[in-house]
Amino acid sequence: MCESNSTLIVDAGNTRVKWTLFKGDRITDKWAQETPSKDRIGSPKNIVLASVRSAEHDAVLTSLIHRSFPESMIHSIQSESEACGVINSYVEPSRLGVDRWLAIIAAYHIYGGPLVVIDAGTAIKADFVSEEGVHLGGYIVPGIELMQSSLVSQTAKIRYDAAEVTLEEGVPNSTAGAVSAGCLEMALGFIQRLYAKHEQAKWLATGGGSQALMKRLSIDYVLDEHLVAKGAKFVLDARMKGAK
């Protein structure tokens, strides 16, 4: 039997799947990768899938969710031209990554605008929202690990073991240090340059690697690790109210 006030958000990113359980409007559990069991979370009334993966991957994941929770109602969310009072700036709204879309919806509703959302994972994303709730656009650059792996894969002699990587003080004097510190400096420089142009906005950080970057900079920011999940919940709630 489904729990009437329980919602499971499934955020399928480029490298991992993140699960967030809501009871009403409160987050009560979260984890990554492995599919949750009924023993852990019961049977949520609603399950929301927000994915940046291919249609084939989504079909496999949806089938797995359905087998695990046959009594739950499964909803799929994509980026739209407008949702929950936030306007999408893209000419083709569906091409804005749904993770970015949901994060800015939650950020605007919780914190107001103007704001900048930094989400650092496989890629580092920066999105801008006006005081009126208009998504102005944003940037996507490679994440630190992606920058490092690209250097290794595209060069013949940049090679090192993971154990060699340290964040040294001063100018790095090893290949491992040169790559790791260099990629970190590139990421920090990207964010710092944006801040110099938009320092009057509220700054928010979400995603796995965002805090590690932001705490190295002299930027006042708010850490909210659950913006994507919260945005999905906002969209589902609006959808369910509209269906009544």
C-alpha positions in Angstrom: 0.0 0.0 0.0 1.4 3.4 -0.9 2.1 6.1 1.7 -0.2 9.0 0.8 2.3 11.8 1.6 5.5 10.1 0.3 7.4 11.2 -2.8 10.6 9.7 -4.3 12.7 11.9 -6.6 15.0 10.1 -8.9 17.7 12.4 -10.3 19.6 10.5 -13.1 22.7 12.5 -13.8 25.6 11.8 -16.2 27.6 9.6 -13.8 25.2 8.5 -11.0 21.6 8.2 -9.9 20.5 10.1 -6.8 17.4 9.3 -4.8 15.7 11.7 -2.4 12.6 10.7 -0.3 10.1 13.3 0.8 7.5 12.8 3.5 5.2 15.8 2.8 7.6 18.6 2.1 10.4 17.3 4.3 13.4 15.3 3.1 13.7 12.2 5.2 16.2 10.1 3.3 18.8 10.3 0.4 21.3 8.1 -1.2 23.1 7.5 -4.5 23.4 4.7 -7.1 21.7 1.6 -5.7 18.0 1.2 -6.1 16.2 1.6 -2.8 14.1 -1.3 -1.4 10.6 -1.3 0.0 12.1 -2.3 3.4 13.9 1.0 3.5 11.4 3.5 2.2 8.0 1.7 1.8 5.9 2.4 -1.3 5.9 6.1 -2.2 2.7 7.4 -3.7 4.6 9.3 -6.4 8.0 8.7 -8.0 9.4 11.5 -10.1 12.1 10.8 -12.7 14.3 13.7 -13.8 17.0 12.5 -16.2 19.7 13.9 -18.5 20.4 10.4 -19.9 19.4 8.8 -23.2 15.9 7.5 -23.9 17.3 3.9 -23.7 18.8 4.5 -20.3 15.6 6.1 -19.1 13.6 3.1 -20.3 15.8 0.7 -18.3 15.6 2.8 -15.2 11.8 3.3 -15.5 11.3 -0.5 -15.8 13.5 -1.1 -12.7 11.5 1.5 -10.7 8.2 0.0 -11.8 9.3 -3.5 -10.8 10.5 -2.3 -7.4 7.5 -0.1 -6.7 4.5 -1.5 -8.8 1.9 0.4 -6.7 3.6 3.9 -7.2 2.7 6.4 -9.8 5.7 7.3 -12.0 6.1 10.8 -13.4 8.7 12.0 -15.9 9.7 15.7 -15.8 11.4 17.6 -18.7 12.3 21.2 -19.1 9.5 23.4 -20.2 9.0 27.0 -21.4 7.6 27.9 -18.0 6.9 26.2 -14.8 6.1 27.3 -11.2 6.5 30.9 -12.3 10.0 30.5 -13.7 10.5 31.3 -17.4 13.0 29.3 -19.6 15.2 31.5 -21.8 16.0 28.7 -24.3 14.5 29.0 -27.8 14.1 25.2 -27.6 13.1 24.8 -23.9 13.5 21.0 -23.8 17.3 21.4 -24.6 18.0 23.0 -21.2 19.1 20.2 -19.0 16.3 19.2 -16.6 18.7 19.2 -13.7 19.6 22.9 -14.4 15.9 23.7 -14.9 14.8 22.1 -11.6 17.6 23.6 -9.6 16.7 27.2 -10.7 13.0 26.6 -10.0 13.8 25.6 -6.5 16.4 28.3 -6.0 14.1 31.0 -7.1 11.2 29.8 -5.0 13.2 29.4 -1.9 15.7 32.2 -2.1 14.3 34.7 -4.6 16.3 36.5 -7.3 18.4 37.7 -8.8 20.6 34.6 -8.2 23.4 32.4 -9.6 23.3 28.7 -9.1 26.6 26.8 -9.3 26.4 23.0 -9.7 29.7 21.1 -9.9 29.7 17.5 -10.9 30.8 15.9 -14.2 30.4 19.4 -15.6 30.4 22.7 -13.8 27.3 24.7 -14.5 26.4 28.2 -13.7 22.8 29.5 -14.2 21.4 33.0 -13.8 17.9 34.0 -12.8 16.5 37.5 -12.7 14.6 39.1 -9.9 11.4 38.4 -11.9 12.1 34.7 -12.3 13.4 34.7 -15.8 16.2 32.2 -16.5 18.7 34.4 -18.3 21.0 31.5 -19.5 24.2 30.1 -18.1 27.5 28.3 -18.7 28.7 24.7 -18.9 32.4 23.8 -18.6 34.1 20.5 -17.9 34.3 19.4 -14.2 37.7 19.0 -12.6 37.8 15.2 -13.1 36.7 15.5 -16.7 39.4 18.1 -17.4 42.0 15.8 -15.8 40.9 12.7 -17.7 40.8 14.7 -21.0 44.5 15.7 -20.5 45.5 12.1 -19.9 43.5 10.6 -22.7 44.6 13.2 -25.3 48.3 13.3 -24.6 51.0 10.7 -24.8 53.2 11.6 -21.8 50.9 13.1 -19.2 50.7 10.1 -16.9 50.5 9.7 -13.1 49.0 7.5 -10.5 46.1 8.6 -8.3 48.3 8.3 -5.2 50.6 11.0 -6.6 47.9 13.6 -6.6 48.2 16.2 -3.8 47.1 19.8 -3.6 50.6 21.3 -3.1 51.3 24.8 -1.8 53.0 27.0 -4.3 53.8 26.1 -7.9 53.4 22.4 -8.6 56.7 20.5 -9.3 55.2 17.2 -10.5 53.0 16.1 -13.4 50.3 15.0 -11.0 50.4 18.3 -9.2 50.5 20.3 -12.4 47.4 18.6 -13.7 45.4 18.5 -10.5 46.2 22.0 -9.3 46.0 23.5 -12.9 42.5 22.1 -13.4 41.4 23.3 -10.0 42.7 26.8 -10.8 40.8 26.8 -14.1 37.6 25.9 -12.3 38.1 28.6 -9.6 39.1 31.2 -12.2 35.9 30.5 -14.1 33.7 31.0 -11.0 35.7 34.0 -9.8 35.4 35.8 -13.2 31.6 35.3 -13.2 31.4 36.6 -9.6 33.2 39.8 -10.6 30.4 40.4 -13.1 27.5 39.3 -10.9 28.5 39.9 -7.3 25.2 41.6 -6.5 23.2 38.4 -7.1 22.5 35.8 -4.4 25.0 32.9 -5.0 23.9 29.3 -4.4 25.9 26.1 -4.6 24.5 22.6 -5.2 25.9 19.3 -6.6 28.7 17.0 -5.3 31.7 19.2 -5.9 30.4 22.7 -5.5 31.2 23.2 -1.8 34.8 22.2 -2.3 35.2 24.9 -5.0 33.2 27.6 -3.3 34.9 27.4 0.0 38.2 28.3 -1.7 36.8 31.6 -2.9 35.9 34.8 -1.1 32.3 34.6 -2.2 29.3 34.7 0.1 27.1 31.8 -0.9 24.4 29.4 0.4 24.9 25.6 0.1 21.7 23.7 -0.7 22.5 20.2 -1.8 18.9 19.3 -2.7 17.9 22.0 -5.3 17.2 19.5 -8.1 15.1 17.3 -5.8 13.3 20.3 -4.3 12.6 21.6 -7.8 11.1 18.3 -8.9 8.8 18.3 -5.9 7.7 21.9 -6.7 6.9 20.9 -10.3 5.1 17.7 -9.2 3.0 19.6 -6.7 2.0 22.2 -9.3 1.1 19.4 -11.7 -1.0 17.6 -9.2 -2.9 20.7 -8.2 -3.6 21.5 -11.9 -4.9 18.0 -12.4 -7.6 18.4 -9.7 
